[in-house]
Amino acid sequence: MNYEYYDWNKLINSKCRARMKNDISKLITDGHYWTNSPPYQTNINIFGLQTQDWSNLKMSFIWSCFAYLGRETQIKGIKSWGYQTSLKTAEDRERYWHQHIRPDATTISGVYYLHLPKGANLKTSGTEFAPNGPNNGGEYFAKAQQGNWIIFPGKSWHRPGILQSNENRYIVAADMEF
C-alpha cells in the first residue's frame, strides 16, 4: 500500500461537510466545472473559497501531507478541486485512470471523502489504485472513509471508486507540489 488515511472528523464535522457539499453544488449549478474532464469537477481552486471550513480543510490537507512525508517541506503550490458525481452522471470508469505528475516538482496527492451516499459499499467506492499501471494487474481499492484524507504519491495511477447510487458522492481532491 502506498497510501495513508488521516481522520479529520473532530475538526471538520458533519455540519462543516454539509456546508462544503453545498458550496460544491452551488459552483456546479453556476457552471464552474470542467467540460473536458470528469463531469462536475470544479474548475476553481476550491481551497481558495474564503470560509473557515475551506481554510480548515486546506490546513488539514497540508498537515496530512507533512505527516505522510514524515517531515515538513517547502511547498511550491497547492491545487484543489471539488467533485460531485452519481450514477446519473457517470461515464466509463476506464477513462478516469490518471496520475498527477509535474515536471518540476514532486507531488503528493489526496482525496477527502466529503459525502458518501447512504448504503455505499465503502470497500469499492473509495479510490482504486493500479501500482503496475492501468490494466496490468494488481489493481486494488482503498476503502472510502468519510471525513478522512487519503494521501498518496502523485505518481500513483488511480481513479475514483465504483459509483453505486443516484445520490451524489462528493470528494475534494488536492495536490501539493514541493
CORVENLIN-V24004 format. One record per backbone hydrogen bond with DSSP energy under -0.5 kcal/mol. CO is the residue of the C=O (numbers start at 0). NH is the residue of the N-H. E is the energy in kcal/mol with one decimal. If there is no record, write none. Layout:
CO,NH,E
CO,NH,E
This chain:
1,152,-0.6
3,150,-2.8
5,7,-0.5
5,148,-2.7
7,11,-3.0
10,12,-0.7
12,16,-2.6
13,17,-2.1
14,18,-1.9
15,19,-2.3
16,20,-2.5
17,21,-2.2
18,22,-2.1
19,23,-2.3
20,24,-2.5
21,25,-2.5
22,26,-2.3
23,27,-2.5
24,28,-2.7
25,29,-2.5
26,31,-2.9
27,30,-1.6
30,32,-1.5
31,42,-1.2
33,39,-0.5
37,40,-0.7
39,41,-0.5
39,83,-2.4
40,33,-2.7
43,45,-1.2
44,47,-2.5
45,48,-1.6
48,50,-1.7
50,54,-2.1
51,55,-2.9
52,56,-2.2
53,57,-2.5
54,58,-2.6
55,59,-2.4
56,60,-2.1
57,61,-2.3
58,62,-2.7
59,63,-2.3
60,64,-2.5
61,65,-2.5
62,66,-2.7
63,67,-2.5
64,68,-2.5
65,69,-1.7
65,70,-1.6
73,75,-0.5
76,176,-3.0
78,174,-2.5
79,45,-1.0
80,172,-2.6
81,41,-2.5
82,170,-2.0
84,168,-3.4
85,88,-1.0
85,89,-0.7
91,94,-1.6
92,95,-2.1
93,96,-0.8
97,157,-2.2
98,100,-0.5
101,104,-1.2
104,101,-0.5
105,177,-2.7
106,153,-3.0
107,175,-2.8
108,151,-2.5
109,173,-2.2
110,112,-0.5
110,149,-2.2
111,113,-1.3
111,171,-2.0
112,146,-2.9
114,169,-2.5
116,119,-1.8
119,121,-1.1
120,123,-1.2
120,124,-1.3
121,143,-2.7
123,161,-3.0
125,160,-2.5
126,141,-3.4
127,158,-1.8
128,139,-2.2
129,132,-2.2
132,135,-1.4
139,128,-3.4
140,142,-0.6
141,126,-1.7
144,147,-1.7
146,7,-2.5
147,112,-1.8
148,5,-2.4
148,150,-0.5
149,110,-1.9
150,3,-1.8
151,108,-3.2
152,155,-1.9
153,99,-3.6
156,129,-2.1
157,97,-2.0
158,127,-2.8
164,86,-2.9
168,84,-2.1
169,113,-1.0
169,114,-2.2
170,82,-2.1
171,111,-3.5
172,80,-2.2
173,109,-2.3
174,78,-2.1
174,176,-0.5
175,107,-2.3
176,75,-3.2
176,76,-1.5
